[in-house]
């Protein structure tokens, strides 16, 4: 079977270069932002000299910029046109997605301009852009996304392989434990056993792809836009909590401790309650949870599905959980 071998070069989790053919001809170089899955700019070889940095006239290759939405999914490709020092910028491609990430790629029609009546659908990006839904790499030939730990088929909304971080063996109803039971038993229960949707090993972000993202193919985390919303909500709720915690509780401000959005410490019982956003289970990435700590015992309470869908509700829900947890600590 004849074909062309494509090789991908990574800098830790980021794809930084693409090479094709038996001579390892470099066709793309990619520049990323500081966060994970934040491709910003890529250069491509336009004159087949295996150099994506310089064109045939000695000038740099045109810059191709990706403009993302709140999930980190590129929606627009802006490219440079013209030669030498007189280059302009035009919309070169647009990308749209269904809720689970199946892309629709649109390029210019015969008139050569985007956003006109003759825009044409494309099977693959004419610029070789591999970054689509949530900033992950898309193989237009197979229709699959590469999520580092496994491959994802957006047409079915399922991964092709099992979740690699879930415990081996079958889950049952006996494995599930609610937040209330965790507090009552003072048990530091794995978040995996507090979400019934984890009983299905192939689902994508607990079937909530409009709010959650999964950069490692292991667990859903709040999208960047939702995180920003939750932090703002947390700050507002912290001000409300501060009205009645000044005497009986010590306030933990945002950023005062790593991963803590805000929280309080009950002075008398030394019980600490906080809204946290950091890694609980190794390898799963940051997660939203309520942490209740007394002495050497810590109980992690998973956020409700409503709080996950509506990040702003997370802070409001915490106010009630703080009161309940503090009563347990007295």
C-alpha positions in Angstrom: 0.0 0.0 0.0 1.6 3.3 -1.2 1.3 6.4 0.9 3.2 9.4 2.4 4.5 9.1 5.9 3.8 12.1 8.1 5.8 12.7 11.2 4.8 15.0 14.1 7.3 16.7 16.5 6.1 17.6 20.0 7.4 19.8 22.7 5.9 18.0 25.7 2.2 18.2 25.0 2.3 20.7 22.1 2.7 19.8 18.4 5.4 22.2 17.1 6.3 20.8 13.7 5.1 18.5 10.9 7.4 16.6 8.5 6.3 14.7 5.4 7.8 12.2 3.0 10.9 10.0 2.9 13.2 13.1 3.2 11.4 14.5 6.3 10.5 17.7 4.5 9.3 20.2 7.1 5.9 21.6 6.1 4.6 23.3 9.2 5.9 25.0 12.3 3.4 25.9 15.1 3.5 28.5 17.9 1.4 28.0 21.1 0.1 30.1 23.9 1.0 29.4 27.6 -1.9 27.1 28.3 -2.6 23.6 27.0 -4.2 23.4 23.5 -3.7 27.0 22.6 -2.4 27.0 19.1 -2.0 30.6 18.0 0.0 30.8 14.8 1.4 28.4 12.3 3.7 28.8 9.2 3.6 26.4 6.3 5.9 25.8 3.4 4.2 27.3 0.3 7.0 26.8 -2.3 8.0 23.2 -1.6 11.5 24.0 -0.4 10.9 22.3 3.0 11.4 25.6 4.8 8.2 26.9 6.5 10.1 30.0 7.7 11.1 31.6 4.3 9.3 31.8 1.0 10.9 31.7 -2.4 11.6 35.4 -2.5 13.6 35.5 0.8 10.8 36.9 2.9 9.1 35.1 5.7 6.2 32.7 4.9 2.8 34.2 5.6 1.5 34.0 9.2 -1.6 32.0 9.7 -3.5 33.0 12.9 -6.2 30.9 14.6 -9.0 32.7 16.4 -10.7 30.4 19.0 -14.0 30.4 20.8 -14.6 29.8 24.5 -13.8 26.0 24.3 -10.5 26.8 22.5 -11.9 25.6 19.2 -10.6 27.7 16.2 -13.5 29.3 14.3 -11.5 31.4 11.9 -8.2 31.2 10.1 -6.7 34.6 9.2 -3.8 34.5 6.7 -1.5 37.0 5.2 -1.7 37.8 1.5 0.5 39.7 -0.9 4.3 39.8 -1.1 7.3 41.5 0.4 6.5 44.3 2.8 3.0 45.0 1.5 1.1 42.1 3.0 -2.5 42.3 4.2 -4.6 40.0 6.3 -7.7 38.2 5.1 -10.1 35.5 6.4 -8.9 32.4 4.7 -11.1 29.7 6.3 -13.9 29.3 8.8 -14.7 26.4 11.1 -18.0 25.4 12.6 -18.8 22.4 14.8 -21.8 20.5 16.1 -22.1 20.0 19.8 -19.7 17.1 19.9 -17.1 18.6 17.6 -17.8 17.3 14.1 -16.3 20.1 11.9 -17.6 22.0 8.9 -14.7 23.6 7.1 -15.5 26.4 4.7 -13.1 28.1 2.2 -13.4 30.8 -0.4 -15.2 30.1 -3.7 -14.3 31.1 -7.2 -14.2 34.8 -6.3 -11.3 34.1 -3.9 -13.0 35.8 -0.9 -14.6 34.4 2.3 -18.1 35.3 3.6 -19.5 35.6 0.1 -22.4 33.6 -1.5 -20.0 31.3 -3.3 -18.1 30.0 -0.2 -17.2 26.4 -0.7 -17.2 23.4 1.8 -13.9 21.7 2.2 -13.1 18.1 3.3 -9.8 19.2 4.8 -8.1 22.5 5.5 -6.5 23.9 2.4 -3.8 25.4 4.7 -3.1 22.0 6.4 -4.5 23.3 9.7 -4.8 20.3 12.0 -6.2 22.1 15.0 -10.0 22.1 15.3 -12.4 21.2 18.1 -11.1 22.3 21.6 -7.7 22.9 19.9 -7.0 19.2 19.3 -5.5 17.7 16.3 -7.9 16.4 13.6 -7.3 13.8 10.9 -9.6 14.7 8.1 -9.1 11.4 6.3 -10.3 9.3 9.2 -12.5 11.9 10.9 -10.8 11.2 14.3 -9.4 13.6 16.8 -6.2 12.8 18.7 -6.7 13.5 22.5 -3.2 12.3 23.5 -4.3 9.2 25.5 -6.8 8.0 23.0 -8.7 8.8 19.8 -12.1 10.5 19.7 -14.9 10.1 17.1 -17.0 13.3 17.1 -19.6 11.6 14.9 -20.6 9.2 17.7 -19.5 11.4 20.6 -17.4 8.6 21.9 -13.7 7.6 22.4 -12.4 4.6 20.6 -10.5 3.3 23.6 -11.4 3.0 27.3 -10.6 5.7 29.8 -7.0 4.8 30.8 -7.3 6.3 34.3 -10.4 4.4 35.4 -10.0 1.4 37.7 -9.9 -1.9 35.9 -12.9 -4.1 36.3 -16.6 -3.3 36.2 -18.4 -0.6 38.2 -21.6 -1.4 40.0 -24.2 0.6 41.9 -22.4 -0.4 45.1 -19.3 1.6 44.0 -21.2 4.9 43.8 -21.1 7.1 46.9 -22.7 10.5 47.2 -21.2 13.7 48.7 -23.3 13.4 51.8 -22.1 9.9 52.4 -18.5 11.0 52.0 -18.9 13.6 54.6 -20.7 11.3 57.0 -18.1 8.6 56.7 -15.2 11.2 56.6 -14.0 9.4 53.6 -11.7 10.8 50.9 -13.5 9.1 48.1 -12.2 9.1 44.6 -14.1 11.5 42.3 -14.4 8.6 39.9 -16.9 6.9 42.2 -19.0 10.0 42.8 -20.1 10.4 39.2 -22.4 7.7 37.8 -21.4 8.7 34.2 -17.9 7.3 34.8 -19.5 3.9 34.7 -19.4 4.4 30.9 -15.7 4.2 29.8 -16.0 5.7 26.3 -18.1 8.8 26.8 -16.7 12.2 26.0 -16.7 14.7 29.0 -19.7 13.1 30.6 -21.8 14.0 27.5 -21.4 17.7 28.3 -19.2 19.0 25.4 -20.5 22.5 25.3 -19.0 23.4 28.7 -16.3 20.8 29.4 -13.1 19.9 27.5 -10.7 16.9 27.8 -7.1 17.8 26.7 -5.6 14.5 27.8 -8.4 12.1 26.9 -8.8 11.2 30.6 -11.3 13.5 32.3 -13.4 16.5 31.5 -12.4 19.9 32.9 -14.2 23.2 32.7 -13.5 25.2 29.6 -11.4 28.3 30.0 -14.3 30.6 29.6 -16.3 28.8 32.3 -13.3 28.9 34.6 -13.0 32.6 34.2 -16.8 32.9 35.0 -16.5 30.7 38.0 -13.6 32.7 39.4 -15.5 36.0 39.0 -18.5 34.3 40.7 -16.3 33.0 43.4 -15.0 36.5 44.2 -18.5 37.9 44.4 -19.6 35.1 46.7 -16.5 35.5 48.8 -17.6 39.1 49.5 -21.0 37.8 50.7 -19.4 35.1 52.9 -17.1 37.7 54.4 -20.0 39.6 55.9 -20.7 36.8 58.4 -17.4 35.0 58.7 -15.3 37.8 60.1 -15.7 36.8 63.7 -16.2 33.0 63.7 -14.2 32.2 60.6 -10.9 33.1 59.0 -11.2 34.0 55.3 -8.9 32.5 52.7 -8.7 34.9 49.7 -8.4 34.0 46.1 -4.8 33.1 45.2 -3.7 33.0 48.8 -3.2 29.3 48.5 -2.5 27.3 45.3 -5.7 26.1 43.6 -8.0 27.8 46.1 -10.6 30.1 44.7 -11.8 31.0 48.1 -12.7 29.4 51.4 -12.9 29.8 55.2 -11.4 28.2 58.4 -13.7 27.7 61.4 -11.6 29.2 64.2 -12.9 27.0 67.0 -12.9 23.6 65.4 -10.1 24.3 62.9 -12.2 23.0 60.1 -11.2 24.3 56.7 -13.7 24.6 53.9 -12.7 25.8 50.4 -13.7 25.9 46.8 -10.7 24.4 45.0 -9.6 23.9 41.4 -6.6 21.6 41.2 -5.6 18.0 40.6 -7.1 15.5 43.1 -6.4 12.3 41.3 -2.9 12.0 39.7 -3.1 12.2 35.9 -6.6 13.6 35.7 -5.8 17.3 35.6 -7.5 20.0 37.6 -11.1 19.5 38.9 -13.6 21.6 40.7 -14.4 20.4 44.2 -15.2 21.4 47.8 -12.5 20.5 50.2 -13.4 20.0 53.9 -10.3 19.5 56.1 -10.1 18.8 59.8 -6.8 17.7 61.3 -5.3 15.1 59.1 -8.6 14.1 57.4 -9.7 15.7 54.1 -13.0 15.1 52.3 -13.3 16.2 48.7 -16.9 16.9 47.6 -17.5 16.8 43.9 -19.4 19.7 42.2 -22.9 18.9 41.2 -23.7 18.6 37.5 -25.7 21.8 37.6 -22.6 23.6 38.9 -20.5 22.1 36.1 -23.0 23.2 33.5 -23.5 26.6 35.0 -20.2 27.7 36.5 -21.6 30.7 38.1 -23.8 28.5 40.3 -20.7 26.9 41.8 -20.0 29.8 44.2 -23.6 30.1 45.2 -23.8 26.4 46.0 -20.6 26.7 48.1 -22.3 29.2 50.5 -24.8 26.5 51.5 -22.1 23.8 51.6 -19.9 26.0 53.8 -22.7 26.4 56.3 -23.4 22.6 56.3 -19.7 21.7 56.6 -19.1 24.2 59.4 -22.0 22.8 61.4 -20.4 19.4 61.1 -17.1 20.8 62.3 -18.5 22.4 65.5 
